[in-house]
Amino acid sequence: MKRILITTLILMSLSATSQNVMTPKLLWELGRVSALGITKDGKNIVYKVTTPSVTENKSNSKFYTVPVNGGNAIEVKEYKTLLTDKNISANGKYIVYDKAVKIDKVLGKDFYTDLKKSDVQIYDGLDYRHWDTWNDGNFNHVFYRENKKDAKGIDIMPGENFDSPQKPFGGDEDYIWSPDSKSILYVSKKKAGTAYAISTNTDIYEYNLETKKTTNRTEANLGYDMAPQFSPEGNLSYLQMKRDGYEADKNDIIVDYKGAKTNLTANWDGTVDGFMWSKDSKNVYFVAPIDGTKQLFVVNYPGLTKIMPRVEQITRGEFDVSSIVGFVDNSVIVTRQDMNHADEIFSYNLNKNTWKQLSNVNTKTYDSLALSKTEKRYVTTTDGKKMLVWVILPPNFDATKKYPTLLYCQGGPQSALTQFYSFRWNFQLMAANGYIVVAPNRRGMPGHGVEWNEQISKDWGGQVMDDYLSAIDAVSKESYVDKDRLGCIGASYGGYSAFYLAGIHNNRFKTFIAHDGVFNTQSMFGTTEEVFFNNWDFGGAYWEKDNAIAQKTYTTFNPATHVDKWNAPILIFQGGLDFRVPIGQGQEAFQAAQLRGIKSRFVYFPEENHWVLKPQNAQVWQGEFFKWLKETL
């Protein structure tokens, strides 16, 4: 009997330590949750679940409701009638919408009407392509019409070669009705050609339905003005960055009360992701990065009193609050994720400071897996600062063993490295394949103060590279890190980091992986579409010989300059439709590695942009990623 009991305990122990772990196939079977809003009666939350199909090579969506206080989810077909339609004016008379309008002549057949089969594009200025699409002379315009069948639409931007919604990612959040139904407010960058490519100056415009006149509500500000919404009391509010050409400037919440503008977050050392008003118009709740996570904050709105706005952090923990859905009684409804769990819908009780999970789209799957463990530690940098570093350990981690370890280099370069859940750069999946992941919040990361965030601009190959090496050197002191099996991986600026570190790593790394990374800063400046980005981050153009900062970017901080020191294998991914970091960057890097006799591989995705979005391509990406690590690490 004792022998049977011992055998049973051994089997149970083996079962516990050999649980399933995340795989590329399973990762792309997870449902992706998007909260759409709270129903008009305030009783339910409507959300969408998008599930990729590798077999069909596309994604399919279903819609559900779940009670605001928790309960069973119910699939719904006609979900739109459950939500307040923000595109209908408050008085119900009009509908606002957008569609593309042909404005500019671009195609050969536009100029040569008898040559309809010509395949030519003709440009007199920049902005000839953006993100992954060539400019064909069509622009997004905002329209409105009467709320009745067969009503004719009216273009509120007639003849303008400007976009609203903004390209490439803008949607119907870029235009809203005024509370009195008398005007439409919309976001647009009213610049064309080369002027468009070098500027970030979007403004919020107000079109009056009666007079047909348009007013610029944010003309005095030279940077981004976006995300307009009205408070319940009817005050216009929006997000604002001050400096033209700086896409990662501090993002503040502005309230416009009859022309008197109040910056609610001016004295707070952080940057706002998104916000929502409380029902009584007394407070604004917002999401922002903080210390390697994204949390919920609140700031009071003092009106025109002399009371100073005060920002308070509401939530804390090792997770990301990714969006605010709305308010129910004393609770705020949000979406939340962490490095082991994709987004789900949660309720947070503001009085009790307690969480309640409302959706459980992937809970059963995660419950069946052995999960990775994330550790938060702080490393002293070469200039004496404390830097947060996430360390992700494999499932069933055993500190007596040695593990190959990956330095993860975040893109952006000024995007937050938090408790995010990516469906490509997935730390859970990397850990499940037996790798420790070291993810430093190096210089350039929001969530550690504005100074830390801004330091990276014009210093791409400077302090940030020391930060990377400080992180991997510190973690490598652990007995469970195999110092002979260190890899370096990253995308976009992270790809630049991999290319750059490959020339200065002093034999630390055994292999590198770069996805859509900047390899040659000079050719990058000449081919990328958003010129304002390189103007700001590089410090200027390569032909500005008297510009010491720019010249350092194109020489010392140029990965191409250091190829002669490359001595480790490198895998290069590149999207053919990536106009942000164009194809030549990957080609140049691969050609250099091959001609130097370095083991290298070029994985090219002709129909993908800066990301990999098609399910089967994503499976190939994961397959090549882990195959390369097995070959070289």
VOFI-977723 format. One record per residue (C-alpha): x, y, z; residue in three letters. Coordinates in steps of 0.25 Angstrom, whole numbers, padded with zeros to 4 digits, always signed. Each point is the difference from the previous one (the first is absolute). Last residue first. Example, Ala and Ser with C-alpha at 12.3 -4.5 7.8 and 13.67 -1.06 7.14 Angstrom:
# VOFI-977723
+0055-0004+0029ser
-0006-0014+0002ala
This chain:
# VOFI-977723
+0089+0118-0116leu
+0002+0000-0015thr
-0008-0011-0006glu
-0011-0001+0011lys
-0001+0015+0000leu
-0002+0000-0015trp
-0011-0011+0001lys
-0007+0009+0011phe
-0001+0012-0009phe
-0002-0007-0013glu
-0012-0008+0006gly
-0006+0013+0007gln
+0001+0007-0014trp
-0006-0011-0007val
-0012-0001+0009gln
-0002+0015-0001ala
+0000-0001-0015asn
-0011-0011+0001gln
-0008+0010+0009pro
+0002+0012-0008lys
+0004+0012+0008leu
+0015+0001+0000val
+0004+0015+0004trp
+0007+0011-0007his
-0007-0004-0012asn
-0003-0014-0006glu
-0003-0004-0014glu
+0014-0003-0005pro
+0005-0007+0013phe
+0015-0002-0001tyr
+0008-0009+0010val
+0015+0003-0003phe
+0009-0010+0007arg
+0014+0002+0005ser
+0013-0007+0003lys
+0011+0010-0002ile
+0009-0001-0012gly
+0002+0015-0001arg
-0007+0001-0013leu
-0012-0007+0006gln
-0001+0009+0012ala
+0001+0012-0008ala
-0011-0005-0010gln
-0009-0003+0012phe
+0002+0014+0006ala
-0002+0007-0013glu
-0013-0008-0004gln
-0006+0002+0014gly
+0002+0015-0001gln
-0004+0000-0015gly
-0014-0005+0003ile
-0005+0013+0007pro
+0000+0003+0015val
-0013+0008+0000arg
-0004-0004-0014phe
-0002-0015+0004asp
-0007-0006-0012leu
+0011-0010-0003gly
+0001-0004+0015gly
+0014-0004+0005gln
+0006-0011+0009phe
+0015-0001+0002ile
+0007-0011+0007leu
+0014+0002+0005ile
+0012-0009+0003pro
+0011+0006+0008ala
+0013+0008-0003asn
-0004+0014-0005trp
+0012+0009+0002lys
+0001+0004-0014asp
-0015+0003+0000val
+0003+0012+0009his
-0003+0012-0009thr
-0013-0007-0005ala
-0006+0001+0014pro
+0001+0015-0001asn
+0001+0007+0014phe
+0015+0004-0003thr
-0002+0004-0014thr
-0014+0005-0004tyr
-0005+0003+0014thr
+0013+0007+0003lys
-0002+0009-0012gln
-0014+0004+0005ala
+0006+0004+0013ile
+0011+0008-0006ala
-0008+0008-0009asn
+0010+0007-0009asp
+0000-0011-0011lys
-0015+0001-0001glu
-0001-0010-0012trp
-0004-0011+0009tyr
-0013+0007+0004ala
-0004+0004+0014gly
+0001-0004+0015gly
-0002-0015-0002phe
-0012-0001+0009asp
-0007+0013-0004trp
+0003+0001-0015asn
-0001-0016+0000asn
-0014+0001+0005phe
-0005+0012-0008phe
+0004-0007-0013val
-0012-0010+0002glu
+0002-0007-0013glu
+0013-0007+0001thr
+0009-0001-0012thr
+0011+0011+0001gly
+0002+0000+0015phe
+0000-0015+0000met
+0011+0001-0011ser
+0009+0008+0010gln
-0004-0007+0013thr
+0004-0014-0006asn
-0005-0012+0007phe
-0013+0004+0006val
-0008-0012+0004gly
-0011-0007-0007asp
+0002-0012+0009his
+0014-0003+0006ala
+0005-0013+0006ile
+0014-0002+0006phe
+0009-0011+0004thr
+0011-0004+0010lys
+0000+0013+0007phe
+0010+0005+0010arg
+0012+0000-0010asn
+0003+0015+0002asn
-0014+0004-0003his
+0004+0012-0009ile
-0003-0004-0014gly
-0012-0009+0002ala
-0005+0010+0010leu
-0003+0009-0011tyr
-0008-0010-0009phe
-0007-0005+0013ala
-0003+0014+0004ser
-0005+0004-0014tyr
-0009-0012+0001gly
-0005+0005+0014gly
-0003+0013-0007tyr
-0008-0008-0009ser
+0000-0014+0005ala
+0009-0007+0011gly
+0008-0011+0004ile
+0014-0003+0006cys
+0005-0014+0004gly
+0008-0005+0012leu
+0005-0015+0000arg
+0014+0000+0006asp
-0005+0008+0012lys
-0010-0011+0004asp
-0009+0007+0010val
-0004-0009+0012tyr
+0012+0005+0008ser
-0004+0014+0000glu
+0011+0010-0005lys
-0006+0000-0014ser
-0012+0009+0006val
+0010+0011+0003ala
+0007-0001-0013asp
-0013+0000-0008ile
-0005+0012+0006ala
+0013+0008+0000ser
+0002-0003-0015leu
-0014+0005-0003tyr
+0002+0013+0008asp
+0014+0002-0007asp
-0007-0001-0013met
-0011+0010+0005val
+0011+0010+0004gln
+0005+0002-0014gly
-0004-0007-0013gly
-0013+0007-0002trp
+0004+0013+0006asp
-0008+0011-0008lys
-0012-0004+0008ser
+0003-0010+0011ile
-0001+0010+0011gln
-0014+0003-0002glu
-0007-0011+0008asn
+0010+0001+0012trp
-0002+0015+0001glu
-0016-0002-0001val
-0001-0009+0012gly
+0002-0015+0002his
-0013-0005-0007gly
+0004+0003-0014pro
+0013-0007-0005met
+0011+0007-0008gly
+0011-0005+0009arg
-0001-0015+0003arg
-0012-0006+0006asn
+0008-0014-0001pro
-0006-0013-0005ala
+0008-0012+0004val
-0006-0013-0005val
+0003-0014+0005ile
-0001-0010-0011tyr
-0006-0014+0001gly
-0010+0000-0011asn
-0011+0004+0010ala
+0008+0012+0003ala
+0000+0005-0014met
-0015-0003-0001leu
-0003+0008+0013gln
+0008+0011-0005phe
-0008+0002-0012asn
+0006+0008-0011trp
-0010-0004-0010arg
-0014+0000+0007phe
+0005+0010+0010ser
-0005+0001+0014tyr
+0004+0012+0007phe
+0005+0001+0015gln
+0008+0012-0004thr
+0011+0005-0010leu
-0005+0013-0003ala
+0002+0006-0014ser
+0011+0010-0002gln
+0009-0007-0011pro
-0010-0004-0003gly
+0005-0014+0000gly
+0004-0008+0012gln
+0013-0008+0001cys
-0001-0014+0006tyr
+0013-0006+0006leu
-0002-0015-0001leu
+0005-0011+0009thr
+0004-0014-0002pro
-0003-0007+0014tyr
+0009-0007+0010lys
-0006-0009+0011lys
-0001+0001+0015thr
-0010+0011-0001ala
-0010-0009-0006asp
-0011+0007-0007phe
-0013-0008-0001asn
-0004+0010-0011pro
+0011+0008-0005pro
+0005+0013+0006leu
-0003+0014-0004ile
+0009+0011+0005val
-0006+0014+0000trp
+0011+0011+0002val
-0003+0013+0006leu
+0012+0010+0000met
+0006+0007+0012lys
+0010+0011-0005lys
+0015+0001+0003gly
+0005+0004-0014asp
+0004-0014-0003thr
-0014-0005+0004thr
-0003-0007+0013thr
-0010-0011-0002val
-0014-0001+0006tyr
-0008-0013+0001arg
-0014-0005-0004lys
-0002-0015-0002glu
-0010-0006-0009thr
-0003-0015+0001lys
-0004-0008-0012ser
-0013-0008+0000leu
-0002-0015+0001ala
-0013-0001-0009leu
-0014-0006+0002ser
-0005+0013+0008asp
+0005+0008-0012tyr
-0009-0007-0010thr
-0012+0000+0010lys
+0002+0015+0002thr
+0000+0004-0015asn
-0013+0007-0002val
-0003+0002+0015asn
-0007+0013+0000ser
-0004+0007+0013leu
+0012-0001+0009gln
-0002+0007+0013lys
+0010+0009+0007trp
-0001+0007+0014thr
+0004+0014+0004asn
-0012+0001+0009lys
-0005+0013-0004asn
+0005+0001-0014leu
-0005-0014-0003asn
+0008-0005-0012tyr
-0008-0008-0011ser
+0008-0009-0009phe
-0001-0003-0015ile
+0011-0010-0006glu
+0013+0004-0008asp
+0010-0011-0002ala
+0006-0007+0012his
+0014-0004+0004asn
+0008+0013-0002met
-0012+0007+0006asp
-0014+0005-0005gln
-0011+0009+0004arg
-0013+0006-0007thr
-0007+0010+0009val
-0014+0002+0006ile
+0000+0011+0011val
-0008-0003+0013ser
-0008+0008+0010asn
-0013+0000-0008asp
+0004-0005-0014val
+0011+0008-0008phe
+0006-0002-0014gly
+0009-0008-0009val
+0014+0005+0005ile
+0012-0006-0008ser
+0013-0008+0002ser
+0001-0001+0015val
+0013-0007+0000asp
+0004-0011+0011phe
+0010-0001+0011glu
-0008+0008+0010gly
-0005+0013+0004arg
-0013+0008-0003thr
-0005+0014+0003ile
+0012+0009-0002gln
-0004+0014+0003glu
+0002+0013-0008val
-0003+0013+0006arg
-0006+0012-0007pro
+0002+0013+0007met
-0011+0008+0006ile
-0001+0014-0005lys
-0014-0002-0005thr
-0003+0000-0015leu
-0004-0014+0000gly
+0007-0008+0010pro
+0001-0014-0007tyr
+0006-0010+0009asn
+0010-0010-0006val
-0001-0015+0001val
+0009-0012-0004phe
-0001-0014-0004leu
+0013-0008-0003gln
+0009-0004-0010lys
+0012-0008+0004thr
+0016+0001+0000gly
+0001+0011+0010asp
-0012+0008-0004ile
-0007+0001-0014pro
-0013+0008-0001ala
-0015-0003+0000val
-0010+0011+0003phe
-0012+0004+0009tyr
-0004+0014-0001val
-0008+0006+0012asn
-0011+0010+0004lys
-0008-0002-0013ser
-0011-0008+0008asp
+0000-0012-0009lys
+0015-0001+0001ser
+0008+0004-0012trp
+0008-0010-0008met
+0015+0000-0004phe
+0011-0007-0009gly
+0015-0002+0000asp
+0004+0012+0009val
+0015+0004+0002thr
+0007+0002+0013gly
+0007+0010+0010asp
-0013+0007+0004trp
+0000+0015+0001asn
-0007+0002-0014ala
-0010-0012+0002thr
-0013+0008+0001leu
+0004+0010-0011asn
-0011+0010+0001thr
-0005+0008-0013lys
-0009+0012+0001ala
-0007+0001-0014gly
-0014-0003+0006lys
+0005-0011+0009tyr
+0011-0007-0008asp
+0006-0012+0009val
+0013-0005-0004ile
+0006-0014+0004ile
+0015-0001-0002asp
+0009-0009-0009asn
+0015+0003+0002lys
+0006-0001-0013asp
+0002-0013-0007ala
-0004+0005-0015glu
+0010+0012+0001tyr
-0001+0007-0013gly
-0008+0012+0005asp
+0001+0001+0015arg
-0011+0002+0010lys
-0007-0014+0001met
-0015+0001+0003gln
-0011-0010+0003leu
-0015+0005+0000tyr
-0011+0007+0008ser
-0012+0008-0005leu
-0009+0004+0012asn
-0015-0004-0001gly
-0003-0003+0014glu
+0001-0015-0003pro
+0014+0003-0004ser
+0002+0000-0015phe
+0010-0008-0008gln
+0011+0003-0010pro
+0011-0011-0001ala
+0011+0009-0007met
+0008+0012+0000asp
+0015-0003-0004tyr
+0010+0011-0001gly
+0000+0015-0003leu
-0011+0005+0010asn
-0006+0014-0003ala
-0009-0006-0011glu
-0008-0009+0010thr
-0015+0003-0003arg
+0002+0002-0015asn
-0013+0006-0005thr
-0008-0005-0012thr
-0012+0007-0006lys
-0012-0007-0006lys
-0008+0011+0007thr
-0011-0009+0005glu
+0007-0013+0001leu
+0012+0006+0007asn
+0013-0007-0002tyr
+0010-0001+0012glu
+0014-0004-0003tyr
+0010-0007+0010ile
+0014+0001-0005asp
+0012-0009-0004thr
+0013+0006+0000asn
+0010-0012-0001thr
+0008+0006-0012ser
+0011-0004-0009ile
-0008-0009-0010ala
-0012+0009+0000tyr
+0008+0012-0005ala
+0006-0009-0011thr
-0013-0003-0006gly
-0012+0006+0007ala
-0003+0007+0013lys
-0014+0001+0007lys
+0003-0011+0011lys
-0014-0004+0004ser
-0009-0003+0012val
-0015+0003-0001tyr
-0010+0007+0007leu
-0014+0001-0005ile
-0010+0011+0003ser
-0014+0004+0004lys
-0004-0013+0007ser
+0000+0007+0013asp
+0009-0010+0007pro
+0010+0002-0012ser
+0001-0012-0009trp
+0013-0008-0001ile
+0011-0003-0010tyr
+0014-0007+0002asp
-0006-0012+0008glu
-0006-0004-0013asp
+0013-0006-0004gly
+0015+0004-0001gly
+0011-0010-0002phe
+0007+0003-0013pro
-0004+0011-0003lys
-0009+0011+0008gln
-0015-0001-0001pro
+0000+0010-0005ser
+0010+0002-0011asp
+0004+0012-0008phe
+0000+0004-0015asn
-0012+0009+0002glu
-0010+0001-0011gly
-0012+0000+0009pro
+0004-0003+0015met
-0015+0000+0006ile
-0004-0010-0011asp
-0016+0000+0000ile
-0007-0013-0001gly
-0013-0002-0007lys
-0012-0006+0007ala
-0004-0013-0006asp
-0007-0005+0013lys
+0000+0010+0012lys
+0009+0005+0010asn
+0004+0013-0008glu
+0014-0001-0005arg
+0015+0002+0004tyr
+0013-0002-0006phe
+0015+0000+0005val
+0010-0002-0011his
+0011-0010-0001asn
+0009+0003-0012phe
+0002-0006-0014asn
+0012+0004-0009gly
+0006-0014-0001asp
+0010+0002+0011asn
+0007-0013+0002trp
-0004-0009+0012thr
+0008-0008+0010asp
+0004+0011+0011trp
-0002+0012-0010his
+0004+0002-0014arg
+0001+0013-0009tyr
+0001+0008+0013asp
+0011+0008-0007leu
-0002+0010-0012gly
-0003+0001-0015asp
-0004-0015-0002tyr
-0003-0008-0012ile
-0005-0014+0000gln
+0000-0009-0012val
-0007-0013-0005asp
-0006+0004-0013ser
-0012-0007-0004lys
-0009+0012-0001lys
+0009+0007-0010leu
-0010+0010-0006asp
-0002+0007+0013thr
+0015+0004+0001tyr
+0000+0008+0013phe
-0009-0009+0009asp
+0004-0012-0009lys
+0014+0002+0005gly
-0004-0001+0015leu
+0001+0012+0009val
-0010+0010-0002lys
-0005+0005+0013asp
-0014+0000+0007ile
-0007-0013-0001lys
-0008-0002+0012val
+0000-0011+0011ala
-0011-0001+0009lys
-0004+0004+0014asp
-0013+0001+0009tyr
-0009+0009+0007val
-0015-0002+0002ile
-0010+0011+0002tyr
-0014+0003+0006lys
+0001-0008+0013gly
+0001+0012+0009asn
+0013-0005+0006ala
+0006-0002-0014ser
+0002-0015-0005ile
+0014-0004-0001asn
+0001-0003+0015lys
-0010-0012-0002asp
-0003-0003+0015thr
+0002-0015+0001leu
-0010-0012+0000leu
-0005+0003-0015thr
+0015-0002-0004lys
+0000-0015+0005tyr
-0009-0006-0010glu
+0006-0014+0000lys
+0001-0003+0015val
+0008-0011+0008glu
-0003-0001+0015ile
+0010+0001+0011ala
-0004-0006+0013asn
+0002+0009+0013gly
+0007+0012+0005gly
-0005+0013+0006asn
+0000+0007-0014val
-0007-0012-0006pro
+0007-0006-0012val
-0004+0003-0015thr
+0007-0007-0012tyr
+0004+0002-0014phe
+0007-0009-0009lys
+0012+0002-0009ser
+0008-0008-0011asn
+0014+0002-0003ser
+0007-0005-0013lys
+0009-0010-0006asn
-0011-0010-0001glu
+0008-0011+0006thr
+0007+0009+0010val
-0013+0005+0005ser
+0002+0013+0009pro
-0011+0002+0010thr
-0006+0014+0003thr
-0008+0001+0012val
-0009+0013+0000lys
-0006+0006+0013tyr
-0013+0006+0005val
-0001+0003+0015ile
-0013-0002+0006asn
-0010+0007+0010lys
+0002+0015-0003gly
-0014+0000-0008asp
+0008+0006-0012lys
+0010-0011+0000thr
+0014+0002+0005ile
+0011+0001-0011gly
+0007-0007-0011leu
+0011-0008+0008ala
+0010-0007-0009ser
+0004-0014+0004val
+0009-0009-0009arg
-0003-0015+0001gly
+0011-0009+0001leu
+0003-0010-0011glu
+0012+0008-0005trp
+0007-0002+0013leu
-0003-0015-0001leu
+0007-0002-0013lys
+0012+0008+0005pro
+0001-0009+0012thr
-0003+0004+0015met
+0003-0011+0010val
-0007-0013+0004asn
+0002-0005+0014gln
+0012-0009+0002ser
+0003+0004+0014thr
-0013-0003+0005ala
-0001-0013-0007ser
+0013-0004+0005leu
-0004+0003+0014ser
-0013-0008-0001met
+0007-0012-0006leu
+0010+0001+0012ile
-0011+0001+0010leu
-0007-0012-0007thr
+0012-0009+0001thr
+0002+0004+0015ile
-0014-0004+0002leu
+0001-0013-0007ile
+0013-0004+0007arg
-0007+0003+0014lys
-0011-0009-0004met
